[in-house]
Amino acid sequence: MAGERALAIASAYIGWVMDGYDALLVTPILPLLGSLFFPGQYSNLGGLSTLVATLVMRPLGSVVMGYVGDRAGRRVGLMATTLGYSLSALAIALMPPYVSIGAAAPAAVLALRAIQGVFLGGEWGPGTSMIMEWSRWRGEISSAFAQTGYPLGALAASLVYSAMSASMGPAFSDFGWRIYMATGALAAALAFALRRRSVESPLWRKPRRNPLAAVFLESSADLVKAVAMTTGLFLVYYSTYLIYSQYLKYMGLAELTPLVMTASTAAAVVSVFLGGVLSLAVGHRAVFVGSLAAALAFAPYALMLNPSAASLVVLAFLENFAMGLVPYLLARRFGVEQRATGLGVAYNWGLLIGGWAPLLVGLFGSMPVGMVAVMAAGVAVAAAGAISLR
């Protein structure tokens, strides 16, 4: 049993790591993708749109794979999600630029990122349910552990980007970025291999009723509150540290991008886990709301008054305590028979709304002002959602 537990948790966790890796693989190279596939005056928005295209399709994957995870078992859909999002990354790595095929280039890249979003969106519900149901730790710790997977994947992407861009120099912009994108497909092979050998959750049983009906009809009030909470969190993250590369370019500090992106994602991994640990002492709502309030108070200094590498990393650290508690808050609201659907929909539908934050920031004349404004709205919405989830 211990071996089965370890294998099941490892396979679900590594898949979530690869979700973060493949989803945010484009984050450090958004300006480059903009210039290659969206040349001209809208290059900046074009680069940001490659991030948004994946986010807006995640809800469809959460419904489909959440349903499969509840109806047929957590393990069934997880192998398909790994193959889907990794092969999409490989296809983008092979895509010719705008100068070669014209308007077909941006259309194809956005389509591939959208397809990738469907599979990425199907990962979190069944995978997180698997971890929470197999784990013997306290719920807060299991939650925080599960959530470290995504920033850990983002950290891995940042480290790979930093190493490749530094070693290849100008060649990275010519062809090195293609190798960088292709690493998403290679790394996902490990997750797929583990999932083939994994076993089903010990709590799963075939539901007696339709999981979609249970979530959308019987638990609709909880679903609305949960989506509000996750929407607010993603407004915070996608208006700040997840678009640091664009921010640093705007501020004329592009040379800091590898350092800031790597250090910020490392700080996120630590704070996500600490969110679960601290909640054991002071309560999960105090950690959730308090850390977001502290981050918002610090944001004007970090983004407007002193945009240094250190202050940006501290901001990312403060923001991410709350994220470690999301599985804990959601798993208690959705029972085993609809948990994969409930968790996946609540998380990814919040991501659908909050994922527009980069474009909302871009509508402001001043990017730092836009970042603080959108972040403030996100903190208010997230706090209200979390407090209402009793």
C-alpha positions as CSV (number, residue, x, y, z in Angstrom):
1,M,0.0,0.0,0.0
2,A,2.8,2.4,0.9
3,G,4.4,1.9,-2.5
4,E,1.1,2.4,-4.3
5,R,0.5,5.6,-2.4
6,A,4.0,7.0,-3.2
7,L,3.6,6.1,-6.9
8,A,0.1,7.6,-7.2
9,I,1.1,10.8,-5.4
10,A,4.3,11.1,-7.4
11,S,2.6,10.6,-10.8
12,A,-0.1,13.2,-10.0
13,Y,2.4,15.6,-8.6
14,I,4.8,15.4,-11.5
15,G,2.0,15.9,-13.9
16,W,1.1,19.1,-12.1
17,V,4.7,20.1,-12.3
18,M,4.7,19.6,-16.0
19,D,1.4,21.5,-16.3
20,G,3.2,24.5,-14.8
21,Y,6.2,23.9,-17.0
22,D,4.3,23.7,-20.3
23,A,1.8,26.4,-19.4
24,L,4.4,29.0,-18.5
25,L,7.1,27.9,-20.8
26,V,6.2,30.9,-23.0
27,T,6.3,33.4,-20.1
28,P,10.1,34.4,-20.3
29,I,9.9,34.6,-24.1
30,L,6.6,36.5,-24.6
31,P,8.4,39.5,-26.2
32,L,10.3,37.1,-28.6
33,L,7.1,35.3,-29.6
34,G,5.4,38.7,-30.1
35,S,8.2,39.8,-32.5
36,L,8.3,36.5,-34.4
37,F,4.6,35.8,-34.8
38,F,2.9,39.2,-34.3
39,P,5.3,41.8,-35.8
40,G,4.2,45.4,-35.9
41,Q,2.6,47.8,-33.5
42,Y,0.6,45.0,-31.8
43,S,3.6,42.8,-31.1
44,N,3.4,43.4,-27.3
45,L,-0.3,42.4,-27.2
46,G,0.4,39.5,-29.5
47,G,3.0,38.0,-27.2
48,L,0.6,38.4,-24.3
49,S,-2.2,36.7,-26.3
50,T,-0.2,33.5,-26.5
51,L,-0.5,33.3,-22.7
52,V,-4.2,34.2,-22.7
53,A,-5.1,31.7,-25.5
54,T,-4.1,28.8,-23.2
55,L,-5.9,30.2,-20.2
56,V,-9.3,30.7,-22.0
57,M,-9.5,27.0,-23.1
58,R,-8.6,25.5,-19.7
59,P,-12.3,25.5,-18.5
60,L,-13.3,23.2,-21.3
61,G,-10.6,20.7,-20.3
62,S,-11.7,21.0,-16.6
63,V,-15.2,20.0,-17.5
64,V,-14.3,17.1,-19.8
65,M,-11.5,15.6,-17.7
66,G,-13.1,16.4,-14.4
67,Y,-16.1,14.4,-15.5
68,V,-13.9,11.6,-16.7
69,G,-12.0,11.7,-13.3
70,D,-15.2,11.4,-11.4
71,R,-17.0,9.0,-13.7
72,A,-14.2,6.6,-14.8
73,G,-11.5,7.3,-12.2
74,R,-8.8,9.9,-11.5
75,R,-6.1,8.0,-13.4
76,V,-7.9,7.5,-16.7
77,G,-7.8,11.0,-18.1
78,L,-4.4,12.0,-16.6
79,M,-2.4,10.1,-19.2
80,A,-4.3,11.8,-22.0
81,T,-3.7,15.2,-20.6
82,T,0.1,14.7,-20.4
83,L,0.4,13.7,-24.0
84,G,-1.9,16.5,-25.2
85,Y,-0.2,19.4,-23.7
86,S,3.3,18.1,-24.3
87,L,2.7,17.4,-28.0
88,S,1.2,20.9,-28.4
89,A,4.4,22.4,-27.1
90,L,6.4,20.4,-29.6
91,A,4.2,21.6,-32.5
92,I,4.8,25.2,-31.5
93,A,8.5,24.6,-31.4
94,L,8.3,23.6,-35.1
95,M,6.1,26.4,-36.3
96,P,7.5,28.8,-39.0
97,P,7.4,32.5,-38.1
98,Y,5.3,35.3,-39.7
99,V,8.0,36.2,-42.2
100,S,7.7,32.7,-43.7
101,I,4.0,32.0,-43.8
102,G,2.3,35.3,-43.0
103,A,-0.9,35.5,-41.1
104,A,-1.1,31.7,-40.8
105,A,1.7,31.8,-38.2
106,P,-0.1,33.8,-35.5
107,A,-3.3,31.9,-36.2
108,A,-1.6,28.5,-35.8
109,V,0.3,29.5,-32.7
110,L,-2.8,30.7,-31.0
111,A,-4.7,27.5,-32.1
112,L,-2.0,25.3,-30.7
113,R,-1.9,27.2,-27.4
114,A,-5.7,26.9,-27.2
115,I,-5.5,23.1,-27.7
116,Q,-2.8,22.9,-25.1
117,G,-5.1,24.8,-22.7
118,V,-7.8,22.1,-23.1
119,F,-5.4,19.4,-21.9
120,L,-3.7,21.6,-19.2
121,G,-7.2,22.4,-17.9
122,G,-7.9,18.8,-17.4
123,E,-4.9,18.2,-15.2
124,W,-5.6,19.9,-11.9
125,G,-9.0,18.5,-10.9
126,P,-8.2,14.7,-11.1
127,G,-4.6,15.2,-10.2
128,T,-5.2,17.2,-7.1
129,S,-8.0,14.9,-6.0
130,M,-5.6,12.0,-6.4
131,I,-3.0,13.7,-4.1
132,M,-5.6,14.8,-1.5
133,E,-7.2,11.4,-1.4
134,W,-4.0,9.3,-1.1
135,S,-2.2,11.6,1.3
136,R,-2.1,10.9,5.1
137,W,-0.9,14.4,6.0
138,R,-3.0,17.1,7.4
139,G,-5.3,18.7,4.8
140,E,-3.5,22.0,4.9
141,I,-0.1,20.4,4.3
142,S,-1.4,18.1,1.5
143,S,-2.9,21.1,-0.1
144,A,0.3,23.2,0.1
145,F,2.4,20.3,-1.2
146,A,0.1,19.7,-4.2
147,Q,0.2,23.4,-5.1
148,T,4.0,23.6,-5.0
149,G,4.0,21.5,-8.2
150,Y,2.9,24.4,-10.5
151,P,5.4,27.0,-9.4
152,L,8.1,24.3,-9.3
153,G,7.3,23.6,-13.0
154,A,7.5,27.3,-13.7
155,L,10.8,27.5,-11.8
156,A,12.1,24.6,-14.0
157,A,11.1,26.5,-17.1
158,S,12.8,29.6,-15.8
159,L,16.0,27.7,-15.1
160,V,16.0,26.0,-18.4
161,Y,15.4,29.4,-20.1
162,S,18.2,31.1,-18.1
163,A,20.7,28.4,-18.9
164,M,19.9,28.2,-22.6
165,S,19.6,31.9,-23.2
166,A,22.9,32.6,-21.4
167,S,24.8,29.8,-23.1
168,M,23.4,30.4,-26.7
169,G,23.5,34.2,-26.7
170,P,22.0,35.7,-29.9
171,A,21.4,32.2,-31.3
172,F,18.7,31.7,-28.8
173,S,16.5,34.2,-30.6
174,D,17.3,32.6,-33.9
175,F,16.6,28.9,-33.2
176,G,17.4,28.2,-29.5
177,W,13.9,29.1,-28.4
178,R,12.6,26.2,-30.5
179,I,14.7,23.7,-28.6
180,Y,13.6,25.4,-25.4
181,M,9.9,24.9,-26.3
182,A,10.5,21.3,-27.3
183,T,11.8,20.4,-23.8
184,G,8.1,20.5,-22.7
185,A,7.4,17.4,-24.7
186,L,10.5,15.5,-23.6
187,A,10.0,16.2,-19.9
188,A,6.4,15.1,-20.0
189,A,7.4,11.6,-21.0
190,L,8.4,11.0,-17.3
191,A,5.0,11.9,-16.0
192,F,3.3,9.7,-18.6
193,A,5.5,6.7,-17.8
194,L,4.7,7.0,-14.1
195,R,1.0,7.4,-14.8
196,R,0.9,4.1,-16.8
197,R,2.1,2.3,-13.6
198,S,-0.1,4.3,-11.2
199,V,-3.1,3.0,-9.3
200,E,-6.5,4.5,-8.7
201,S,-7.5,6.7,-5.7
202,P,-8.6,4.5,-2.7
203,L,-11.6,6.8,-2.2
204,W,-12.9,6.9,-5.7
205,R,-16.0,5.0,-6.5
206,K,-18.3,5.3,-9.5
207,P,-20.8,8.1,-8.7
208,R,-24.4,7.4,-8.3
209,R,-25.4,10.6,-10.1
210,N,-24.0,12.8,-12.8
211,P,-21.0,14.8,-11.4
212,L,-21.7,17.7,-13.7
213,A,-25.3,18.0,-12.4
214,A,-24.0,17.7,-8.8
215,V,-21.5,20.5,-9.3
216,F,-23.5,22.9,-11.4
217,L,-27.0,22.4,-9.9
218,E,-26.7,21.1,-6.4
219,S,-23.5,22.8,-5.4
220,S,-23.9,26.0,-7.5
221,A,-23.6,28.4,-4.6
222,D,-20.3,26.9,-3.4
223,L,-19.1,26.9,-7.0
224,V,-19.8,30.6,-7.5
225,K,-17.9,31.4,-4.3
226,A,-15.0,29.1,-5.3
227,V,-14.7,30.7,-8.7
228,A,-14.7,34.1,-7.2
229,M,-11.8,33.1,-4.9
230,T,-9.7,31.6,-7.7
231,T,-10.6,34.5,-10.1
232,G,-9.2,37.0,-7.6
233,L,-6.0,35.0,-7.1
234,F,-5.3,34.7,-10.8
235,L,-6.0,38.4,-11.3
236,V,-3.3,39.0,-8.8
237,Y,-0.7,36.6,-10.3
238,Y,-1.3,37.4,-13.9
239,S,-1.1,41.1,-13.3
240,T,2.2,40.9,-11.5
241,Y,4.9,38.3,-11.3
242,L,3.7,36.1,-14.1
243,I,4.2,39.0,-16.6
244,Y,7.5,40.3,-15.0
245,S,9.2,39.7,-18.4
246,Q,6.9,42.2,-20.1
247,Y,7.1,44.6,-17.1
248,L,10.9,44.6,-17.1
249,K,11.0,45.2,-20.9
250,Y,8.6,48.2,-20.3
251,M,10.8,49.6,-17.6
252,G,14.0,49.2,-19.7
253,L,15.3,46.5,-17.4
254,A,15.1,43.5,-19.7
255,E,18.5,42.3,-18.7
256,L,17.1,41.4,-15.3
257,T,14.5,39.0,-16.7
258,P,16.3,35.7,-16.3
259,L,17.3,36.5,-12.7
260,V,13.9,37.9,-11.7
261,M,11.8,35.2,-13.3
262,T,13.9,32.4,-11.7
263,A,14.1,34.0,-8.2
264,S,10.4,34.9,-8.2
265,T,9.2,31.4,-9.1
266,A,11.6,29.9,-6.5
267,A,10.2,32.3,-3.9
268,A,6.7,31.2,-5.0
269,V,7.5,27.5,-4.4
270,V,8.6,28.3,-0.8
271,S,5.7,30.6,0.1
272,V,3.1,28.2,-1.4
273,F,4.2,25.5,1.0
274,L,4.6,27.9,3.9
275,G,1.0,28.9,3.5
276,G,-0.1,25.4,4.5
277,V,2.4,25.3,7.4
278,L,1.4,28.7,8.8
279,S,-2.3,27.9,8.6
280,L,-1.8,25.2,11.2
281,A,-0.8,27.8,13.7
282,V,-3.0,30.8,12.8
283,G,-5.8,29.5,10.6
284,H,-6.2,29.2,6.9
285,R,-8.3,32.4,6.5
286,A,-5.8,34.5,8.4
287,V,-3.0,33.3,6.1
288,F,-5.1,33.7,3.0
289,V,-6.4,37.2,3.5
290,G,-3.4,38.5,5.5
291,S,-0.8,37.5,2.9
292,L,-2.7,39.1,0.1
293,A,-3.2,42.3,2.0
294,A,0.5,42.5,2.7
295,A,1.3,41.9,-0.9
296,L,-1.0,44.6,-2.0
297,A,0.5,47.1,0.5
298,F,4.0,46.3,-0.8
299,A,3.1,46.4,-4.5
300,P,3.3,50.2,-5.1
301,Y,6.8,50.2,-3.7
302,A,7.9,47.2,-5.8
303,L,6.3,48.2,-9.1
304,M,6.4,52.0,-9.0
305,L,8.9,53.4,-6.4
306,N,11.7,50.8,-6.4
307,P,11.5,48.3,-9.3
308,S,14.5,46.3,-8.3
309,A,15.1,42.6,-8.6
310,A,14.9,42.2,-4.8
311,S,11.6,44.0,-4.4
312,L,10.0,42.1,-7.3
313,V,11.0,38.8,-5.8
314,V,9.6,39.8,-2.3
315,L,6.3,40.7,-4.0
316,A,6.1,37.3,-5.6
317,F,6.9,35.7,-2.3
318,L,4.1,37.6,-0.4
319,E,1.5,36.9,-3.1
320,N,1.8,33.1,-3.1
321,F,1.0,32.1,0.5
322,A,-2.7,32.1,-0.4
323,M,-2.3,29.7,-3.3
324,G,-1.1,26.9,-1.1
325,L,-4.5,26.7,0.6
326,V,-6.7,26.5,-2.5
327,P,-7.0,22.7,-2.7
328,Y,-7.8,22.5,1.0
329,L,-10.6,25.1,0.7
330,L,-12.1,23.5,-2.4
331,A,-11.7,19.8,-1.5
332,R,-13.9,20.4,1.6
333,R,-16.7,21.8,-0.5
334,F,-16.9,19.0,-3.1
335,G,-17.5,15.4,-2.1
336,V,-15.6,12.5,-3.6
337,E,-18.2,11.7,-6.2
338,Q,-17.9,15.2,-7.8
339,R,-14.5,16.3,-6.5
340,A,-12.5,16.1,-9.7
341,T,-15.2,18.1,-11.6
342,G,-15.7,20.6,-8.7
343,L,-12.0,21.3,-8.2
344,G,-11.2,21.5,-11.9
345,V,-14.1,23.8,-12.7
346,A,-13.5,26.1,-9.7
347,Y,-9.8,26.4,-10.4
348,N,-9.9,26.7,-14.2
349,W,-13.0,28.9,-14.5
350,G,-11.3,31.3,-12.1
351,L,-8.3,31.1,-14.4
352,L,-10.5,31.9,-17.4
353,I,-11.5,35.2,-15.9
354,G,-8.4,36.1,-14.0
355,G,-6.2,35.1,-17.0
356,W,-7.3,38.2,-18.8
357,A,-5.3,40.3,-16.3
358,P,-2.3,40.8,-18.7
359,L,-4.5,42.3,-21.3
360,L,-6.3,44.4,-18.7
361,V,-2.9,45.7,-17.5
362,G,-2.1,46.5,-21.2
363,L,-5.1,48.8,-21.4
364,F,-3.6,51.3,-18.9
365,G,-1.3,54.0,-20.2
366,S,1.2,53.1,-17.5
367,M,2.0,49.5,-17.0
368,P,3.0,49.8,-13.3
369,V,-0.3,51.6,-12.5
370,G,-2.2,49.0,-14.4
371,M,-0.5,46.2,-12.5
372,V,-1.3,47.7,-9.1
373,A,-4.9,48.5,-10.1
374,V,-5.7,45.0,-11.4
375,M,-3.9,43.4,-8.5
376,A,-6.0,45.4,-6.0
377,A,-9.2,44.2,-7.7
378,G,-8.0,40.7,-7.5
379,V,-7.2,40.8,-3.8
380,A,-10.6,42.1,-3.0
381,V,-12.4,39.4,-5.0
382,A,-10.2,36.6,-3.7
383,A,-10.6,37.6,-0.1
384,A,-14.4,37.8,-0.5
385,G,-14.6,34.4,-2.1
386,A,-12.4,32.7,0.5
387,I,-14.2,34.2,3.4
388,S,-17.6,33.2,2.1
389,L,-16.5,29.5,1.6
390,R,-17.5,28.3,5.1
